[in-house]
Amino acid sequence: MYGSMFLIGAALALAGGIGLFLPSGSRAVVALALLAGAGVGIAGLAIGSSSFSEGDPTAWWRVFFVSSIAGFATVATGLTLTWRRARTLTRPVP
């Protein structure tokens, strides 16, 4: 559980940090990366829900952890794409 909470908090902190360095017109885009990560995490819980239907608490935490990894990876990918796009859009034309 601690690993999942760390990943969720790290994704939020990373989005906030990246948002500070983006140009003022592109800062709200980090919310889309967070929404995508939350969506992937929730979808992972929905897909993995069949594995903990027997009531095994260990299976629930395993699915939660894997879903948080997938959500974090989605947020990190979205922020990377946002950062690269913002850099190319603000680059001066020679």
C-alpha positions in Angstrom: 0.0 0.0 0.0 2.8 2.4 0.8 4.3 1.9 -2.6 0.9 2.7 -4.3 0.5 5.9 -2.2 4.0 6.9 -3.0 3.4 6.5 -6.7 0.1 8.5 -6.6 1.7 11.3 -4.6 4.8 11.3 -6.9 2.6 11.6 -9.9 0.8 14.6 -8.4 4.0 16.3 -7.3 5.6 15.6 -10.7 2.6 17.1 -12.5 2.7 20.2 -10.3 6.5 20.6 -10.8 6.3 20.2 -14.6 3.4 22.6 -14.7 5.5 25.3 -13.0 8.0 25.2 -15.8 5.6 25.1 -18.7 4.6 28.3 -20.5 1.6 30.0 -19.0 -0.7 29.0 -21.9 0.2 25.3 -21.5 0.0 24.8 -17.7 -3.5 23.4 -17.6 -2.5 20.5 -19.9 -0.9 18.7 -16.9 -4.5 18.1 -15.6 -5.1 16.0 -18.7 -2.1 13.8 -17.9 -3.4 13.3 -14.3 -6.9 12.5 -15.7 -5.4 9.9 -18.0 -3.4 8.4 -15.2 -6.4 8.2 -12.9 -8.4 6.6 -15.8 -5.8 4.0 -16.4 -5.6 3.2 -12.7 -9.4 2.9 -12.3 -9.6 0.7 -15.5 -6.8 -1.5 -14.0 -8.9 -1.9 -10.8 -11.9 -2.8 -12.9 -10.0 -5.3 -15.0 -8.3 -6.9 -12.0 -11.5 -7.0 -9.9 -12.1 -10.6 -10.9 -8.9 -11.7 -9.2 -10.0 -10.6 -5.8 -13.6 -11.8 -6.0 -12.8 -14.6 -3.5 -12.1 -12.0 -0.8 -8.3 -12.4 -0.6 -6.9 -9.1 0.7 -3.5 -9.8 -0.7 -4.9 -10.0 -4.2 -6.7 -6.7 -3.8 -3.5 -4.9 -2.8 -1.6 -6.5 -5.6 -4.1 -5.3 -8.2 -4.1 -1.8 -6.5 -0.3 -1.6 -6.7 -0.1 -2.7 -10.4 -2.9 -0.3 -11.2 -1.0 2.5 -9.5 2.2 1.6 -11.4 0.2 1.8 -14.7 -1.4 5.1 -13.7 2.0 6.6 -12.7 3.5 5.5 -16.0 0.6 7.1 -17.9 1.1 10.4 -16.1 4.8 10.3 -16.6 4.3 9.6 -20.4 1.7 12.4 -20.7 3.9 14.9 -18.9 6.9 14.0 -21.1 4.8 14.5 -24.2 3.5 17.8 -22.9 7.0 19.0 -22.0 8.4 18.1 -25.5 5.4 19.7 -27.2 5.7 22.9 -25.2 9.4 23.1 -26.0 8.8 22.8 -29.7 6.0 25.3 -29.7 8.0 28.0 -27.8 11.2 27.5 -29.7 12.1 30.7 -31.7 12.0 30.4 -35.4 15.3 31.2 -37.0 
